[in-house]
Amino acid sequence: MAKFFKEFREFAVKGNVVDMAVGIIIGGAFTLIVQSLVKDVMNPIIGLLVGGVDFSNLFVVLSQGTIAGPYPTLAAAQVAGAVTLNVGLFINAVVSFTIVAFVVFMLVRTINRLKREEVESPKSPVEKPCPHCLMTVPINATRCGHCTSELPVPTEAEQSSLNTASTP
C-alpha cells in the first residue's frame, strides 16, 4: 500500500500534471469569461439585429405544465412544470463553443508559428569516416582508432569552421 501512495505522489508532483491542473483552472475561468461575453455582449447585439429576440428566453413548449401557458419566460415555464425545447440556450452554447474554438485555434496557430521560427542551424560534423577502413572516427582525429592508419590533417579553413561551430 505504501508503494501505491509513493507512486501516486510521484505522479501527482510531475511537471505535466501540475501544468495540466493549471490549464484546467485557467480554462474554467476562461469559460466563465466566454459565457459572460456571449450572454451579456453578443446575444443582445445579435438579438437587436434579428428584431429584439432575447435568446435566453427563446423556447418551444412541448407540453403544458400544471399552470397553462403562454409563458413569458423560460423560467416561468420551468416553474409551471412545462416541458420545453430550449432553442435559445442551445444557440448560446453554439456561440460560446465557436468563440472558444476560435481562440484555441488562434493560440495553437501562434504556437506553431513560433515553433517554425525556431529553425536549428545545421550542426557541423563531429565525426568522419576513416578513408582506409571506413569506420567512424572523431573529426579531429589524426589516427584511426580501428585500423591505426594516419588520417589527413584538416586544413586551416576546415579547422576554423570547426572551432567557430563548436563555440556557443
Disulfide bonds with the S-S distance in Angstrom:
none
